[in-house]
Amino acid sequence: MPALATPPRVRSVDPTAYTPFSTFSCGGSTDHEDEVDLLVGWLHAGKFDPAVVRVTEDPETDGLVGFCVVERRPFRTDPDTAYIALIGVSADWRGTRLPDGGRLGAFILGDALNQIKALWHGPPMPTTWARVARDNSASHRIFADWGYELIPGPPDGYDTRYRPTGIGLTQSPGP
């Protein structure tokens, strides 16, 4: 697998002014990829207002590697939790690894968790959660690697990935 020559840079952006979102695609070969592409288009068009949009870029080419969107959204009875609204790796960068061999998706989620920690003035970390398409094995893997529990959804829908309050920022050892 190809690897980035240098660690990627991350930063927060205004999605309506971030030009690479106008042509973003995470692959378009599955329904969940098509949905992410559609929602990135909505982000760029200003059709929803997330709290934080973080992009990961290759410092050598300035190319968009991936992104994550975090917002405050209640989970069950907890009114102040962090919701990972979107996460994606650009189709052009799929299969690429970090210089240390790590996965891009895990890196992007790790950055999101660091942003959540700062936004919630942690430690401790707040409860965080996400909805993941049942057949999106890559996303399920990165959430599991970061300590998210699986709450199964309906067979034809979305599962919930849940990380309780207080879990630190250490990724589980993976393959």
VMD Tcl script that draws the C-alpha trace (Angstrom):
set ca {
  {0.00 0.00 0.00}
  {1.23 3.50 -0.75}
  {2.04 5.76 2.18}
  {2.08 9.50 2.67}
  {5.64 10.86 2.68}
  {4.94 13.16 5.63}
  {2.23 13.23 8.29}
  {-0.95 14.94 7.10}
  {-2.00 18.33 8.41}
  {-5.40 18.93 9.95}
  {-7.37 22.10 10.34}
  {-10.88 23.41 10.81}
  {-12.57 24.93 7.77}
  {-15.73 26.72 6.73}
  {-17.28 24.01 4.53}
  {-19.07 26.56 2.32}
  {-15.74 28.18 1.40}
  {-13.67 25.00 1.14}
  {-13.33 24.43 -2.62}
  {-12.31 20.72 -2.53}
  {-15.75 19.89 -1.10}
  {-17.33 20.93 -4.42}
  {-15.93 17.83 -6.12}
  {-15.46 15.48 -3.16}
  {-16.07 11.77 -3.62}
  {-15.30 8.97 -1.21}
  {-15.78 6.35 -3.88}
  {-19.40 6.17 -4.96}
  {-19.46 2.38 -5.13}
  {-21.89 1.80 -2.22}
  {-25.03 3.44 -0.90}
  {-23.22 4.75 2.19}
  {-20.48 6.29 0.01}
  {-23.12 7.97 -2.16}
  {-24.78 9.30 1.01}
  {-21.50 10.76 2.31}
  {-20.88 12.41 -1.06}
  {-24.39 13.90 -1.00}
  {-23.97 15.22 2.54}
  {-20.59 16.78 1.72}
  {-22.36 18.59 -1.13}
  {-24.92 19.84 1.36}
  {-22.13 20.98 3.69}
  {-20.53 22.91 0.85}
  {-23.88 24.44 -0.12}
  {-24.54 25.54 3.48}
  {-27.57 23.28 3.93}
  {-26.61 22.24 7.44}
  {-24.54 23.86 10.11}
  {-22.22 21.51 11.98}
  {-20.18 22.73 14.91}
  {-16.75 21.68 13.62}
  {-15.56 20.57 10.18}
  {-11.99 19.25 10.22}
  {-10.09 18.44 7.04}
  {-7.01 16.29 6.69}
  {-4.68 17.34 3.87}
  {-1.47 16.14 2.27}
  {1.05 18.91 3.00}
  {3.01 18.10 -0.16}
  {0.10 18.44 -2.62}
  {-2.48 20.33 -0.54}
  {-4.87 17.56 -1.59}
  {-7.90 16.75 0.56}
  {-7.25 13.37 2.16}
  {-10.38 13.20 4.31}
  {-12.58 15.00 6.79}
  {-14.70 14.69 9.91}
  {-17.72 16.65 11.14}
  {-18.47 16.91 14.85}
  {-21.51 18.47 16.48}
  {-23.29 18.54 19.82}
  {-26.27 16.20 19.77}
  {-28.09 14.49 22.64}
  {-27.76 10.74 23.02}
  {-30.59 9.00 24.85}
  {-30.88 10.78 28.22}
  {-27.56 12.66 27.98}
  {-28.23 16.15 26.55}
  {-24.59 17.13 25.93}
  {-22.78 14.53 23.87}
  {-20.48 14.72 20.87}
  {-21.83 13.31 17.63}
  {-19.56 12.29 14.76}
  {-21.91 13.43 12.00}
  {-19.70 12.51 9.04}
  {-16.30 11.00 8.43}
  {-14.76 10.16 5.10}
  {-11.59 9.50 3.15}
  {-11.34 10.83 -0.39}
  {-11.48 8.17 -3.11}
  {-8.07 9.36 -4.37}
  {-6.49 8.48 -1.01}
  {-8.23 5.21 -0.20}
  {-5.74 2.48 0.56}
  {-3.01 5.01 1.39}
  {-1.37 4.71 4.79}
  {0.24 7.20 7.13}
  {4.06 7.35 7.16}
  {4.00 5.07 10.23}
  {1.69 2.57 8.48}
  {-1.47 3.66 10.32}
  {-4.87 3.98 8.70}
  {-6.10 7.37 7.47}
  {-9.62 6.84 8.87}
  {-8.25 6.10 12.33}
  {-6.07 9.22 12.15}
  {-9.07 11.37 11.15}
  {-11.21 9.98 13.97}
  {-8.35 10.53 16.43}
  {-8.18 14.17 15.39}
  {-11.94 14.49 15.85}
  {-11.62 13.08 19.37}
  {-8.90 15.61 20.18}
  {-11.21 18.39 18.97}
  {-14.04 17.00 21.10}
  {-11.75 16.96 24.12}
  {-10.92 20.64 23.54}
  {-14.54 21.67 22.87}
  {-15.76 19.95 26.03}
  {-12.77 21.17 28.05}
  {-11.75 17.62 28.94}
  {-10.63 15.49 30.45}
  {-12.82 13.71 31.05}
  {-13.98 13.00 27.53}
  {-17.72 13.32 26.96}
  {-19.89 10.57 25.60}
  {-19.40 10.40 21.83}
  {-21.43 8.51 19.28}
  {-22.00 7.99 15.58}
  {-24.38 6.24 13.23}
  {-22.70 3.81 10.85}
  {-24.25 1.99 7.91}
  {-24.43 -1.68 8.81}
  {-22.39 -2.73 5.76}
  {-19.67 -0.05 6.20}
  {-17.00 -2.37 7.57}
  {-14.18 0.21 7.26}
  {-16.02 2.70 9.49}
  {-17.04 0.01 11.96}
  {-13.39 -1.03 12.23}
  {-12.04 2.46 12.97}
  {-14.74 3.17 15.55}
  {-14.06 -0.18 17.23}
  {-10.32 0.59 17.24}
  {-11.07 3.80 19.17}
  {-13.15 2.00 21.81}
  {-16.67 2.54 20.47}
  {-19.18 -0.10 21.46}
  {-21.65 -1.46 18.91}
  {-25.38 -0.95 19.41}
  {-27.00 -2.89 16.54}
  {-29.68 -1.15 14.54}
  {-32.30 -2.63 12.25}
  {-31.00 -5.10 9.65}
  {-31.53 -2.65 6.78}
  {-30.37 0.50 8.57}
  {-27.67 2.02 10.71}
  {-25.88 0.76 13.77}
  {-24.89 3.12 16.56}
  {-21.30 3.35 17.73}
  {-21.10 4.57 21.32}
  {-18.13 5.62 23.44}
  {-19.02 6.31 27.08}
  {-17.85 9.32 29.06}
  {-14.31 9.20 30.41}
  {-12.51 6.96 27.90}
  {-9.10 8.47 27.10}
  {-7.52 9.18 23.75}
  {-5.60 5.95 23.27}
  {-6.42 3.89 20.22}
  {-6.77 0.13 20.70}
  {-3.93 -1.88 19.18}
  {-4.99 -3.04 15.74}
  {-3.65 -5.33 13.05}
}
mol new
graphics top color blue
foreach p $ca { graphics top sphere $p radius 0.5 }
foreach p [lrange $ca 0 end-1] q [lrange $ca 1 end] { graphics top cylinder $p $q radius 0.2 }
display resetview
